[in-house]
Amino acid sequence: MNVVPVHVVPKPPGDKLCLVVDHSTSPYSINSMIDRQSIAGVKLDGIQTLGDSIRAFHASHPANPEVQSLVLWKSM
């Protein structure tokens, strides 16, 4: 089981706080478990890039005839 470090930092200007989730801290971080070769050349920012990557993956991996759609879940 891995636990992602969570920090709270002040949001300038004022006294509101911002929640920061650090996926790269520690040698056993979530990001350290991703093989760099498997994501080489992929831009990891933006919903457009995510959509393009999902469509490319879906096209290169023909679906099981019994499966009609690709489902993506996002957790916040």
DOFI-797403 format. One line per field, with one value per atom (N, C-alpha, C, O, CB): x, y, z; residue in three letters; chain; atom name. Coordinates in pm, whole numbers. Glycine has a CB too. Example, Ala and Ser with C-alpha at 12.3 -4.5 7.8 and 13.67 -1.06 7.14 Angstrom:
BEGIN
u: [1319	1230	1320	1424	1131	1285	1367	1290	1341	1408] $
v: [-569	-450	-330	-332	-447	-225	-106	3	114	-60] $
w: [780	780	780	846	905	708	714	787	804	572] $
residu: [ALA	ALA	ALA	ALA	ALA	SER	SER	SER	SER	SER] $
chaine: [A	A	A	A	A	A	A	A	A	A] $
atome: [N	CA	C	O	CB	N	CA	C	O	CB] $
//
This chain:
BEGIN
u: [84	0	89	188	-96	53	126	35	-84	182	92	20	87	209	16	9	61	73	-24	-28	192	206	114	106	351	47	-44	1	27	-194	11	55	-49	-126	196	-51	-135	-44	39	-241	-60	21	-69	-181	117	-24	-106	-119	-24	-48	-236	-263	-250	-332	-406	-148	-136	-237	-274	6	-283	-270	-385	-498	-266	-362	-470	-439	-325	-596	-543	-523	-590	-604	-575	-631	-687	-575	-459	-766	-611	-511	-535	-647	-515	-427	-433	-378	-273	-352	-450	-407	-313	-346	-530	-196	-96	-73	-44	37	-86	-61	68	77	-182	167	297	314	337	411	302	312	456	479	231	554	692	784	902	746	734	816	844	756	749	963	1011	1047	998	906	1132	1173	1060	1071	1290	955	844	719	606	813	738	626	547	595	675	425	341	407	406	201	464	527	650	682	566	719	839	804	891	919	677	635	601	574	514	604	574	703	801	507	704	821	838	749	807	949	975	967	921	1112	1012	1009	866	841	1084	774	637	560	456	562	612	544	632	602	502	741	833	759	689	950	776	716	574	515	716	518	381	384	452	306	311	298	192	80	259	228	141	49	-15	225	40	-48	-158	-133	33	-277	-386	-484	-446	-330	-609	-717	-714	-751	-853	-672	-663	-562	-589	-625	-445	-342	-389	-363	-214	-459	-513	-610	-604	-584	-700	-796	-727	-763	-892	-627	-551	-482	-483	-446	-423	-353	-450	-419	-278	-567	-666	-715	-730	-785	-742	-787	-679	-710	-826	-553	-443	-429	-409	-311	-439	-431	-546	-527	-432	-664	-784	-772	-811	-911	-718	-702	-595	-608	-666	-490	-382	-407	-332	-252	-510	-547	-693	-782	-522	-717	-857	-931	-882	-863	-1049	-1129	-1182	-1196	-1246	-1210	-1278	-1413	-1481	-1292	-1457	-1586	-1703	-1805	-1612	-1690	-1798	-1798	-1897	-1787	-1688	-1677	-1706	-1637	-1535	-1805	-1847	-1784	-1781	-1995	-1731	-1679	-1559	-1534	-1787	-1487	-1374	-1421	-1481	-1249	-1394	-1440	-1319	-1222	-1525	-1326	-1219	-1278	-1379	-1154	-1215	-1257	-1156	-1035	-1275	-1201	-1111	-1151	-1269	-1113	-1054	-1080	-1022	-917	-1020	-1091	-1042	-998	-953	-1148] $
v: [-117	0	123	129	0	220	346	460	461	373	553	671	791	808	683	874	992	1106	1136	1033	1170	1282	1398	1435	1329	1453	1565	1678	1658	1525	1798	1915	2025	2026	1964	2116	2235	2355	2370	2241	2443	2564	2685	2675	2557	2801	2921	2968	2958	3033	3019	3074	3226	3292	3032	3281	3427	3493	3429	3470	3609	3686	3651	3638	3838	3637	3607	3489	3444	3581	3441	3333	3203	3112	3374	3191	3064	2964	3001	3085	2836	2731	2650	2640	2638	2595	2514	2375	2362	2580	2272	2134	2092	2107	2039	2041	1999	1849	1803	2080	1774	1630	1606	1642	1549	1546	1527	1381	1295	1570	1355	1219	1175	1063	1208	1264	1232	1223	1191	1334	1249	1245	1102	1017	1322	1077	950	850	860	890	754	655	559	491	575	552	463	541	498	373	654	738	672	581	877	720	667	688	598	733	806	832	745	715	977	704	621	480	405	615	443	309	303	195	264	416	420	399	471	555	302	276	389	412	139	458	573	535	614	633	414	371	354	375	240	318	294	423	420	214	537	665	762	881	730	711	797	867	803	714	998	1076	1123	1194	997	1085	1125	1253	1259	1012	1353	1475	1448	1410	1600	1468	1427	1537	1520	1378	1647	1756	1780	1776	1884	1803	1846	1736	1622	1901	1773	1679	1639	1526	1739	1730	1699	1587	1494	1824	1598	1496	1363	1257	1540	1367	1245	1178	1057	1276	1256	1202	1142	1033	1309	1212	1161	1028	935	1264	1021	900	783	670	925	810	704	652	531	755	744	701	621	521	823	662	589	450	352	668	441	311	222	104	328	278	202	150	37	288	233	192	83	-5	313	89	-9	-139	-235	53	-141	-261	-293	-249	-241	-369	-399	-458	-546	-495	-407	-450	-591	-640	-353	-652	-780	-760	-662	-836	-848	-829	-814	-755	-945	-866	-855	-720	-682	-967	-647	-517	-408	-400	-497	-326	-226	-89	-8	-212	-60	74	71	-26	164	181	201	294	398	260	255	334	392	322	246	521	589	644	715	702	612	663	763	741	550	872	972	998	1019	1102	997	1024	1161	1199	913	1233	1366	1369	1473	1471] $
w: [0	0	0	73	121	-82	-86	-43	-73	-226	27	71	8	19	226	-59	-125	-24	46	-244	-13	79	40	-77	84	139	119	210	328	148	153	228	211	115	181	305	295	296	385	411	196	186	175	123	65	224	213	69	-10	299	36	-97	-89	-25	-150	-153	-147	-239	-337	-184	-219	-96	-5	-52	-124	118	211	300	309	137	364	460	418	500	595	292	243	223	205	109	228	214	86	37	337	34	-87	-54	8	-204	-96	-74	-186	-304	-65	-151	-248	-231	-121	-232	-339	-339	-416	-534	-401	-352	-414	-456	-372	-318	-586	-638	-665	-709	-766	-638	-670	-548	-564	-763	-429	-309	-266	-273	-196	-223	-167	-276	-389	-74	-242	-341	-380	-483	-287	-302	-332	-372	-345	-212	-436	-476	-589	-655	-520	-608	-715	-851	-934	-712	-873	-1002	-1026	-1141	-1011	-921	-939	-985	-1028	-809	-976	-1018	-1168	-1221	-937	-1235	-1378	-1456	-1435	-1418	-1543	-1626	-1727	-1809	-1698	-1722	-1810	-1958	-2040	-1780	-1993	-2133	-2184	-2303	-2148	-2097	-2142	-2170	-2235	-2038	-2122	-2148	-2226	-2233	-2016	-2285	-2359	-2473	-2552	-2415	-2481	-2588	-2560	-2642	-2713	-2447	-2414	-2331	-2228	-2338	-2375	-2297	-2189	-2221	-2388	-2064	-1954	-1903	-1799	-1842	-1973	-1929	-2031	-2151	-1908	-1983	-2070	-2105	-2131	-2194	-2106	-2136	-2284	-2318	-2100	-2372	-2515	-2539	-2614	-2595	-2476	-2490	-2433	-2491	-2422	-2320	-2261	-2358	-2380	-2128	-2417	-2513	-2634	-2678	-2558	-2687	-2802	-2768	-2848	-2849	-2649	-2607	-2589	-2627	-2476	-2533	-2514	-2648	-2667	-2429	-2743	-2875	-2947	-3013	-2960	-2936	-3000	-2938	-3010	-2986	-2805	-2738	-2782	-2810	-2585	-2786	-2823	-2966	-2995	-2807	-3057	-3196	-3212	-3297	-3282	-3130	-3144	-3066	-3081	-3097	-2984	-2908	-2936	-2863	-2754	-3042	-3076	-2956	-2886	-3194	-2937	-2821	-2840	-2952	-2799	-2731	-2729	-2796	-2765	-2582	-2886	-2955	-2858	-2894	-3047	-2738	-2641	-2571	-2507	-2539	-2582	-2516	-2619	-2721	-2451	-2594	-2691	-2670	-2764	-2686	-2550	-2527	-2434	-2364	-2469	-2437	-2349	-2236	-2262	-2426	-2112	-1998	-1926	-1900	-1900	-1894	-1821	-1692	-1694	-1908	-1581	-1451	-1403	-1417	-1347	-1347	-1291	-1148	-1117	-1373	-1061	-921	-887	-937	-829	-802	-764	-621	-573	-786] $
residu: [MET	MET	MET	MET	MET	ASN	ASN	ASN	ASN	ASN	VAL	VAL	VAL	VAL	VAL	VAL	VAL	VAL	VAL	VAL	PRO	PRO	PRO	PRO	PRO	VAL	VAL	VAL	VAL	VAL	HIS	HIS	HIS	HIS	HIS	VAL	VAL	VAL	VAL	VAL	VAL	VAL	VAL	VAL	VAL	PRO	PRO	PRO	PRO	PRO	LYS	LYS	LYS	LYS	LYS	PRO	PRO	PRO	PRO	PRO	PRO	PRO	PRO	PRO	PRO	GLY	GLY	GLY	GLY	GLY	ASP	ASP	ASP	ASP	ASP	LYS	LYS	LYS	LYS	LYS	LEU	LEU	LEU	LEU	LEU	CYS	CYS	CYS	CYS	CYS	LEU	LEU	LEU	LEU	LEU	VAL	VAL	VAL	VAL	VAL	VAL	VAL	VAL	VAL	VAL	ASP	ASP	ASP	ASP	ASP	HIS	HIS	HIS	HIS	HIS	SER	SER	SER	SER	SER	THR	THR	THR	THR	THR	SER	SER	SER	SER	SER	PRO	PRO	PRO	PRO	PRO	TYR	TYR	TYR	TYR	TYR	SER	SER	SER	SER	SER	ILE	ILE	ILE	ILE	ILE	ASN	ASN	ASN	ASN	ASN	SER	SER	SER	SER	SER	MET	MET	MET	MET	MET	ILE	ILE	ILE	ILE	ILE	ASP	ASP	ASP	ASP	ASP	ARG	ARG	ARG	ARG	ARG	GLN	GLN	GLN	GLN	GLN	SER	SER	SER	SER	SER	ILE	ILE	ILE	ILE	ILE	ALA	ALA	ALA	ALA	ALA	GLY	GLY	GLY	GLY	GLY	VAL	VAL	VAL	VAL	VAL	LYS	LYS	LYS	LYS	LYS	LEU	LEU	LEU	LEU	LEU	ASP	ASP	ASP	ASP	ASP	GLY	GLY	GLY	GLY	GLY	ILE	ILE	ILE	ILE	ILE	GLN	GLN	GLN	GLN	GLN	THR	THR	THR	THR	THR	LEU	LEU	LEU	LEU	LEU	GLY	GLY	GLY	GLY	GLY	ASP	ASP	ASP	ASP	ASP	SER	SER	SER	SER	SER	ILE	ILE	ILE	ILE	ILE	ARG	ARG	ARG	ARG	ARG	ALA	ALA	ALA	ALA	ALA	PHE	PHE	PHE	PHE	PHE	HIS	HIS	HIS	HIS	HIS	ALA	ALA	ALA	ALA	ALA	SER	SER	SER	SER	SER	HIS	HIS	HIS	HIS	HIS	PRO	PRO	PRO	PRO	PRO	ALA	ALA	ALA	ALA	ALA	ASN	ASN	ASN	ASN	ASN	PRO	PRO	PRO	PRO	PRO	GLU	GLU	GLU	GLU	GLU	VAL	VAL	VAL	VAL	VAL	GLN	GLN	GLN	GLN	GLN	SER	SER	SER	SER	SER	LEU	LEU	LEU	LEU	LEU	VAL	VAL	VAL	VAL	VAL	LEU	LEU	LEU	LEU	LEU	TRP	TRP	TRP	TRP	TRP	LYS	LYS	LYS	LYS	LYS	SER	SER	SER	SER	SER	MET	MET	MET	MET	MET] $
chaine: [A	A	A	A	A	A	A	A	A	A	A	A	A	A	A	A	A	A	A	A	A	A	A	A	A	A	A	A	A	A	A	A	A	A	A	A	A	A	A	A	A	A	A	A	A	A	A	A	A	A	A	A	A	A	A	A	A	A	A	A	A	A	A	A	A	A	A	A	A	A	A	A	A	A	A	A	A	A	A	A	A	A	A	A	A	A	A	A	A	A	A	A	A	A	A	A	A	A	A	A	A	A	A	A	A	A	A	A	A	A	A	A	A	A	A	A	A	A	A	A	A	A	A	A	A	A	A	A	A	A	A	A	A	A	A	A	A	A	A	A	A	A	A	A	A	A	A	A	A	A	A	A	A	A	A	A	A	A	A	A	A	A	A	A	A	A	A	A	A	A	A	A	A	A	A	A	A	A	A	A	A	A	A	A	A	A	A	A	A	A	A	A	A	A	A	A	A	A	A	A	A	A	A	A	A	A	A	A	A	A	A	A	A	A	A	A	A	A	A	A	A	A	A	A	A	A	A	A	A	A	A	A	A	A	A	A	A	A	A	A	A	A	A	A	A	A	A	A	A	A	A	A	A	A	A	A	A	A	A	A	A	A	A	A	A	A	A	A	A	A	A	A	A	A	A	A	A	A	A	A	A	A	A	A	A	A	A	A	A	A	A	A	A	A	A	A	A	A	A	A	A	A	A	A	A	A	A	A	A	A	A	A	A	A	A	A	A	A	A	A	A	A	A	A	A	A	A	A	A	A	A	A	A	A	A	A	A	A	A	A	A	A	A	A	A	A	A	A	A	A	A	A	A	A	A	A	A	A	A	A	A	A	A	A	A	A	A	A	A	A	A	A	A	A	A	A	A	A	A	A] $
atome: [N	CA	C	O	CB	N	CA	C	O	CB	N	CA	C	O	CB	N	CA	C	O	CB	N	CA	C	O	CB	N	CA	C	O	CB	N	CA	C	O	CB	N	CA	C	O	CB	N	CA	C	O	CB	N	CA	C	O	CB	N	CA	C	O	CB	N	CA	C	O	CB	N	CA	C	O	CB	N	CA	C	O	CB	N	CA	C	O	CB	N	CA	C	O	CB	N	CA	C	O	CB	N	CA	C	O	CB	N	CA	C	O	CB	N	CA	C	O	CB	N	CA	C	O	CB	N	CA	C	O	CB	N	CA	C	O	CB	N	CA	C	O	CB	N	CA	C	O	CB	N	CA	C	O	CB	N	CA	C	O	CB	N	CA	C	O	CB	N	CA	C	O	CB	N	CA	C	O	CB	N	CA	C	O	CB	N	CA	C	O	CB	N	CA	C	O	CB	N	CA	C	O	CB	N	CA	C	O	CB	N	CA	C	O	CB	N	CA	C	O	CB	N	CA	C	O	CB	N	CA	C	O	CB	N	CA	C	O	CB	N	CA	C	O	CB	N	CA	C	O	CB	N	CA	C	O	CB	N	CA	C	O	CB	N	CA	C	O	CB	N	CA	C	O	CB	N	CA	C	O	CB	N	CA	C	O	CB	N	CA	C	O	CB	N	CA	C	O	CB	N	CA	C	O	CB	N	CA	C	O	CB	N	CA	C	O	CB	N	CA	C	O	CB	N	CA	C	O	CB	N	CA	C	O	CB	N	CA	C	O	CB	N	CA	C	O	CB	N	CA	C	O	CB	N	CA	C	O	CB	N	CA	C	O	CB	N	CA	C	O	CB	N	CA	C	O	CB	N	CA	C	O	CB	N	CA	C	O	CB	N	CA	C	O	CB	N	CA	C	O	CB	N	CA	C	O	CB	N	CA	C	O	CB	N	CA	C	O	CB	N	CA	C	O	CB	N	CA	C	O	CB	N	CA	C	O	CB	N	CA	C	O	CB	N	CA	C	O	CB	N	CA	C	O	CB] $
//
